[in-house]
């Protein structure tokens, strides 16, 4: 799954760069949507995000492409690899990469199988 985000003034810190937490929220949301489309009967919660390293700063007006792809399926969990790219700079290395893991839960928050 792929989605785009436009970096707006409200997404910036006091130095004019994208807040790291804002990008993490966008990544989490995009992957959660991918997981929910792959497993529509599941209720997912985020249980982990591996290495968080921002490779380049991001300024206002940047169009980000967030690409999520399932790389792992367990009994109660699913993992997604993520790349965040500068849409206007094709061929450039990703600005950010990570893996996000979700677990399927019931209404009481207990793990439940995804299949």
N, C-alpha and C positions, 0 to 999 in steps of 0.2 A: 504494500500500500504506500502511496505517496501523497503528501499534502504540502501546500505552500503557506508561508506566513510572511507578511510584510512587517518589517520592523518600524514601529511608529514612535513618536516622541515619548509617549507614556511607558515605553518598554526600556528606556535608557536610564543609566545611572547619572550621577552628577558630573561625570567626565564625558558624557555623550556616547557611551558604549552600551551595548545590550547587557542588561542584567543577566548574570549566569542563571539565577533561579528562574527567570522568565523562560529561558531556553529549556531548562530542565522540565518545567511544567508543560511546555509545548510538546516536548519529546514524549513525556509520560502520557499525555492526552492522545497523541497520534498513535502510539503503540497500544494503548487501551482500546481505541477504536478498532485497530487491526485485530486484536485478540477477540473483541466482541463480535466482529464480523466473521472471524474464523470459527468461533464457538458461540453461536447466538443464544444458546440456552444457559450459558454460564454467567455468574456474577463474579467479576474479577476485581482483585485488589492488588496493588503493587507491593511486592515483597523485596525487590532489590533492583539496584542499578549498579553495574560494575564501574570500572574506572571512569571518573569524571575529569576530563582534561580538555580545556578549551584551547584549540590550536591557533586560532586567530581572533582578533577583536572584530566586532560587528557594529556597524554604524547605522543610523537612521536611513530608511529608504532601501535597505538591503532586502531582497526577496530570498527567503530561505526555502529550500526544498528539504522536507523531512521524509526520509525513506525508511520504512519498517518492513522487516522480513522475518517470518518465523524461522528459527533455527533449532528449536528444541520443543518437544512435546512430551511431557511426563504424564503420570497418572492424574495428578491434581494441578499441575502447573504447565505453563507455556512460556517460552523465552523468545524474545525478539531482538534481532540485531538492528542497529540504527545508524544511519549516516545523515548528517546535516550538511548541505551544500549551499554555496552561494549560486543561486539560479542564474545570475547574470554573468557568471564567470565559469562557463563550462570548461571542463578539463582540469580545473584547479583541485587540489586535494580537499578532502572534507574538512569543514570547520570543527566538527565534533563527531565522535563515534562512541557508542556504548552498547551494552546489552541490558535489556530490561526484562525482569521476570515477574510474572503474574501468577497468582494462585486463585483457583475457583473456590468460592465459599458459599455456604447456604445462608439462610436468613439470620441465623444465630452467629455467623462468622466462623463456622467450622469448615475445614477443608472438605471439598467434595470432588469426586471424579469429573473430569472434563468430557469423558465419553460415556 
